[in-house]
Amino acid sequence: MTSILVVDDSAVDRRLVGELLERRFECSVDYAVNGLEAMARLKDVAPDLVVTDLTMPEMNGLELVTAVRKHFPAIPI
């Protein structure tokens, strides 16, 4: 089963995106509240895809994209 990591600092948006993905595709969804948490989760669980918000505290979406491409180049984001 495909696994997706949804990263968003808004709990409502995070859940909305995750539920839409689960309804549309056969996938499991994991969540992170910001880029730092997402990077920590990526070390433990390698999802098949990362979907991220751009504007977040601590590590924004563009910084997350750069970090994922550097440390986990096989994971599309």
N, C-alpha and C positions, 0 to 999 in steps of 0.2 A: 504494500500500500504506500502511496506517495505521502511524504511528510512535508509540511509547510510550516515555517516559522514566521509569524506575523509580529512585526515590531511597531508599536505606536504608544505614545505616552497617554493618549486618551483611552480610558477603559471602554467607553461606549463604541468608539471607532474600531478599536482592536477586536472587540467581540463581534461587531457587525461584519467586518471583513472576514473574520474566521468562520462565522456561521454561513455567510454567503459562499465561501469556498467549499465548506463541508456539504452544503446542499447541492452545489453544482457538480462537484467532482468527488470521486471516492478517495478521500484523503484524511489524514489525521493532522490536526493543527495544534501547534504549540505557540506560546505567547511570550513576548518580552516587552518591558515598558520603556526601554531605551537601548541605544546602541551598545552600551557597556554590558548590560544584561544579556543582550543578544550574543555578543562575542563570548561571554562566559558559557552560554548554552551551546554554542557551536563547538566548543571544546569537548563537551560531553555527548552531544547528539548531533549528527550531521544530517540536517534536513535535505530534502531534494530541491527546495526552493526557499528563498527568503523574500518576503514582501514587507517593505518598510515605508514608514512615514518619513517625510523630509525634515520637518521642524520638530525637534525633540531636545530636551535638556541633556547635559553631560556629554553626549556624543550624538550629533545630528545624523540624518539619513545619508548625506553625502560622505561624511566621515566613516560611517558604517560601510557604505559601498566600497570605499577605498580599502578599509581594513579587511573586509571579506575577500575582496579580489586578491589582496596580498597574501593572507594567511590560509584561505580556503578557496583557491582559484577554480576548483571543480564545481562549486555551488553557485548556481545562477541566482542573481539578486535583482 
